């Protein structure tokens, strides 16, 4: 490569870097108003594309989010940012990205989900312990579903009051450990007790429909339950949208 070619490459790289820097300084509120005219999720947006913050609301959940863009993700033909998401005592942080292949990429999510947030999704009297989330990653393609899923969750459990067949029931939930994976486009969470025995399975589809299966072993923690199935048998199944009020 001759000197002139090297100079052209250097100038080309410098111009690209300058353009990226200029784009990152665009006010985030202007960008949202320009390309997301029917925005009902983000409010009180401040900062720019490089870093900023906003209030958000989705269904019955609300909170705040801060972001810091990852410019090097542009080399991988995607937009990415470090996110900190808060909703009451729920606190999650990690990396979110969107690729040109219409794929949402979530990486290295850490934090906790508070019972108040769970109550906004399902109207049960949830135990007071937070769900701990660690090392959680996945990709979501609108048509192909979930892929590349991994991670762990842990929940100390506690007494749970809920309605069943028009009567109030109580379940004393033991500590649950969850392993996150994917299969055929679905996001799976296999819940076990401290000895690794099956307690429940959760399966989430790309349209945010959630399937829940509970084992005989888990239901034995309900004082009034009298089922006689094998301990690993899934005896209760339900299907509902992940977010109450729509997603």
DRENDOZA-218147 format. One line per 5 residues: number of its first residue (from 1); their letters; for each residue x, y, z of C-alpha. Coordinates in pm, 1 decimal, m for minus. Layout:
! DRENDOZA-218147
NUM = a = X/Y/Z ~ ...
//
This chain:
! DRENDOZA-218147
1 = xxxxx = 0.0/0.0/0.0 ~ 151.0/335.3/m103.3 ~ 166.2/650.9/106.5 ~ m127.6/813.5/m71.1 ~ m352.9/512.9/m5.8
6 = xxxxx = m257.4/512.6/361.9 ~ m339.4/881.0/385.0 ~ m678.6/824.7/220.4 ~ m758.1/544.9/466.9 ~ m654.4/763.4/760.1
11 = xxxxx = m867.3/1054.1/641.2 ~ m1158.1/819.6/573.7 ~ m1137.8/675.6/923.9 ~ m1112.5/1022.9/1075.9 ~ m1420.7/1142.5/885.7
16 = xxxxx = m1621.5/836.1/994.1 ~ m1516.0/888.6/1358.1 ~ m1616.8/1255.0/1335.1 ~ m1957.1/1169.1/1189.9 ~ m2016.9/912.3/1464.9
21 = xxxxx = m1921.8/1171.9/1728.1 ~ m2162.5/1427.7/1575.7 ~ m2448.9/1176.7/1559.9 ~ m2393.9/1077.5/1923.7 ~ m2442.7/1442.0/2027.1
26 = xxxxx = m2794.4/1462.3/1877.0 ~ m3047.2/1530.6/2158.8 ~ m3231.8/1209.7/2245.9 ~ m3565.2/1391.0/2286.0 ~ m3541.8/1527.6/1928.8
31 = xxxxx = m3459.5/1184.4/1788.2 ~ m3754.7/1020.7/1966.5 ~ m3997.9/1291.2/1856.1 ~ m3870.4/1263.9/1498.0 ~ m3881.9/886.2/1452.2
36 = xxxxx = m4120.7/771.2/1726.8 ~ m4412.1/1011.7/1696.9 ~ m4658.5/793.1/1889.6 ~ m4422.5/741.1/2182.3 ~ m4619.4/634.7/2490.1
41 = xxxxx = m4333.2/467.8/2678.5 ~ m4054.3/725.2/2728.9 ~ m4119.4/1058.3/2901.6 ~ m3900.3/1341.5/3033.7 ~ m3613.7/1244.4/2804.1
46 = xxxxx = m3285.0/1427.6/2863.7 ~ m2929.5/1395.4/2735.5 ~ m2820.3/1279.2/2391.3 ~ m2768.3/957.1/2200.4 ~ m2428.6/914.8/2369.4
51 = xxxxx = m2573.0/916.7/2720.4 ~ m2894.4/1026.7/2883.7 ~ m3193.9/930.2/3089.8 ~ m3572.9/911.3/3074.8 ~ m3882.1/803.7/3265.6
56 = xxxxx = m4073.8/508.1/3121.6 ~ m4408.2/333.9/3155.9 ~ m4514.9/m2.1/3011.0 ~ m4858.3/m126.5/3113.2 ~ m4877.7/m92.4/3490.5
61 = xxxxx = m4500.8/m69.3/3534.2 ~ m4313.5/258.8/3547.4 ~ m3963.2/371.5/3636.2 ~ m3650.6/533.3/3494.3 ~ m3371.0/432.7/3258.0
66 = xxxxx = m3022.4/568.3/3194.1 ~ m2806.4/472.7/2897.4 ~ m2455.7/506.1/2762.4 ~ m2400.5/413.4/2397.9 ~ m2137.0/159.0/2289.8
71 = xxxxx = m1990.2/311.5/1968.9 ~ m1782.5/3.1/1884.3 ~ m2105.8/m194.6/1833.9 ~ m2149.0/0.9/1510.2 ~ m1860.6/m204.4/1368.5
76 = xxxxx = m2081.5/m512.5/1424.8 ~ m2369.9/m342.9/1236.8 ~ m2579.6/m294.2/1547.7 ~ m2673.6/m27.1/1800.0 ~ m2583.6/m104.9/2161.0
81 = xxxxx = m2584.6/65.0/2500.3 ~ m2522.9/3.2/2867.4 ~ m2858.2/38.1/3048.3 ~ m2956.9/93.2/3411.1 ~ m3329.7/30.3/3462.8
86 = xxxxx = m3510.9/114.0/3786.5 ~ m3871.5/63.3/3892.2 ~ m3922.3/113.6/4264.7 ~ m3691.9/m141.1/4431.7 ~ m3637.5/m324.5/4101.9
91 = xxxxx = m3287.4/m253.6/3970.8 ~ m3140.1/m412.1/3658.5 ~ m2831.3/m327.0/3456.4 ~ m2666.3/m474.7/3150.5 ~ m2622.8/m431.1/2775.5
96 = xxxxx = m2898.7/m400.7/2514.9 ~ m2850.0/m390.7/2140.7 ~ m3042.7/m398.4/1813.5 ~ m2890.4/m544.9/1497.5 ~ m2973.4/m479.9/1132.6
101 = xxxxx = m3116.0/m832.7/1123.8 ~ m3407.3/m711.8/1340.4 ~ m3267.1/m889.1/1644.4 ~ m3277.2/m755.1/1999.7 ~ m2966.8/m857.4/2195.3
106 = xxxxx = m2959.6/m858.8/2577.5 ~ m2630.7/m936.0/2754.6 ~ m2498.0/m968.3/3108.8 ~ m2811.7/m860.4/3294.7 ~ m2759.5/m833.5/3670.6
111 = xxxxx = m2979.7/m707.9/3951.2 ~ m3305.0/m774.6/4130.4 ~ m3679.1/m773.9/4060.9 ~ m3895.3/m650.4/4350.0 ~ m4233.5/m801.1/4448.4
116 = xxxxx = m4399.4/m465.9/4371.3 ~ m4297.3/m508.1/4006.9 ~ m4426.5/m865.9/4004.1 ~ m4755.8/m746.7/4151.3 ~ m4793.5/m509.8/3854.6
121 = xxxxx = m4770.9/m811.9/3623.2 ~ m4981.2/m1063.8/3820.2 ~ m5218.7/m941.3/4092.4 ~ m5106.7/m1182.2/4365.4 ~ m4978.2/m1097.8/4712.6
126 = xxxxx = m4614.7/m1178.8/4635.7 ~ m4358.9/m1267.3/4906.0 ~ m4138.4/m978.4/5019.3 ~ m3812.0/m1124.7/4884.8 ~ m3662.4/m992.5/4561.0
131 = xxxxx = m3575.2/m1220.1/4268.7 ~ m3200.0/m1205.2/4204.5 ~ m3093.3/m1210.8/3837.1 ~ m2734.3/m1283.9/3730.6 ~ m2535.4/m1337.0/3409.0
136 = xxxxx = m2851.4/m1337.2/3196.9 ~ m2826.9/m1302.8/2817.4 ~ m3051.9/m1377.4/2519.9 ~ m3138.7/m1268.4/2168.2 ~ m3491.9/m1206.9/2041.2
141 = xxxxx = m3592.9/m1204.3/1676.1 ~ m3955.9/m1104.6/1619.2 ~ m4015.5/m1393.0/1376.3 ~ m3763.3/m1656.9/1490.8 ~ m3807.8/m1605.0/1865.0
146 = xxxxx = m3546.7/m1642.0/2138.5 ~ m3193.3/m1777.2/2099.3 ~ m2853.7/m1775.4/2275.1 ~ m3021.7/m1770.5/2617.9 ~ m2830.5/m1830.4/2940.0
151 = xxxxx = m2828.0/m1709.9/3299.5 ~ m2951.4/m1779.3/3650.0 ~ m3214.9/m1649.8/3888.6 ~ m3265.3/m1711.4/4260.3 ~ m3568.3/m1643.2/4477.2
156 = xxxxx = m3581.8/m1693.9/4853.6 ~ m3960.9/m1736.3/4826.2 ~ m4187.0/m1699.8/5129.5 ~ m4565.3/m1705.6/5190.5 ~ m4776.0/m1638.3/4880.7
161 = xxxxx = m5147.5/m1554.2/4903.8 ~ m5353.3/m1604.3/4586.9 ~ m5706.6/m1668.2/4464.3 ~ m5803.6/m2013.4/4331.7 ~ m6158.8/m2128.3/4247.2
166 = xxxxx = m6302.5/m1822.4/4422.7 ~ m6122.4/m1893.1/4749.1 ~ m5804.8/m1764.4/4905.6 ~ m5509.2/m2001.6/4922.2 ~ m5159.4/m1981.2/5072.0
171 = xxxxx = m4840.2/m2137.1/4938.5 ~ m4517.4/m2130.0/5139.9 ~ m4270.4/m2111.1/4852.7 ~ m3925.6/m2256.6/4925.7 ~ m3604.3/m2112.2/4779.0
176 = xxxxx = m3611.9/m2154.6/4401.9 ~ m3313.1/m2159.6/4167.2 ~ m3373.0/m2102.3/3796.9 ~ m3164.8/m2193.2/3493.0 ~ m3233.4/m1992.1/3175.8
181 = xxxxx = m3208.9/m2150.4/2828.6 ~ m3394.2/m2153.1/2494.4 ~ m3560.6/m2414.9/2277.3 ~ m3744.8/m2380.9/1945.2 ~ m3761.0/m2002.3/1976.2
186 = xxxxx = m3891.7/m2002.9/2335.1 ~ m3718.6/m1863.9/2643.4 ~ m3719.3/m2131.0/2914.6 ~ m3669.5/m2103.2/3290.9 ~ m3640.9/m2435.4/3474.2
191 = xxxxx = m3702.8/m2383.9/3847.8 ~ m3564.6/m2630.1/4104.0 ~ m3526.9/m2643.6/4482.4 ~ m3193.2/m2633.0/4664.3 ~ m3142.0/m3004.8/4592.7
196 = xxxxx = m3195.9/m2958.7/4219.3 ~ m3542.2/m3121.5/4218.6 ~ m3805.8/m3002.2/3968.0 ~ m4045.8/m2738.3/4097.3 ~ m4177.4/m2545.9/3792.4
201 = xxxxx = m4114.3/m2456.6/3428.1 ~ m4171.8/m2118.5/3264.0 ~ m4183.4/m2079.7/2884.7 ~ m4200.6/m1738.5/2715.1 ~ m4283.4/m1695.5/2344.1
206 = xxxxx = m4176.1/m1405.9/2122.9 ~ m4531.2/m1262.1/2140.3 ~ m4482.1/m1238.2/2521.7 ~ m4726.6/m1518.9/2603.4 ~ m4610.5/m1701.9/2916.8
211 = xxxxx = m4675.8/m2071.4/2988.4 ~ m4635.5/m2185.7/3349.4 ~ m4618.5/m2547.8/3470.6 ~ m4612.0/m2639.8/3840.4 ~ m4506.5/m2978.8/3975.9
216 = xxxxx = m4666.9/m3190.7/4243.9 ~ m4357.7/m3121.4/4458.7 ~ m4417.6/m2744.3/4451.9 ~ m4792.0/m2775.2/4518.6 ~ m4723.4/m2977.4/4833.0
221 = xxxxx = m4636.5/m2641.2/4986.3 ~ m5008.4/m2550.1/4969.9 ~ m5170.7/m2658.9/5298.1 ~ m5506.6/m2746.8/5137.6 ~ m5362.2/m2936.6/4839.1
226 = xxxxx = m5437.5/m3312.2/4836.0 ~ m5309.4/m3427.5/4493.7 ~ m5148.3/m3772.9/4466.5 ~ m4941.3/m3745.5/4145.4 ~ m4568.5/m3821.9/4121.3
231 = xxxxx = m4349.7/m3548.3/4262.2 ~ m4200.3/m3455.4/3920.3 ~ m4541.5/m3451.6/3746.8 ~ m4665.5/m3117.0/3616.2 ~ m5014.1/m3096.5/3765.2
236 = xxxxx = m5105.7/m2730.2/3703.3 ~ m5058.0/m2537.9/3378.0 ~ m5157.2/m2184.2/3281.7 ~ m5109.1/m1951.4/2986.9 ~ m5134.3/m1571.1/2996.2
241 = xxxxx = m4968.3/m1254.1/2862.4 ~ m4645.8/m1169.2/3044.9 ~ m4757.4/m810.6/3107.5 ~ m5097.5/m737.2/3255.5 ~ m5258.9/m470.4/3043.8
246 = xx = m5069.3/m571.0/2731.0 ~ m4710.8/m560.6/2609.4
//
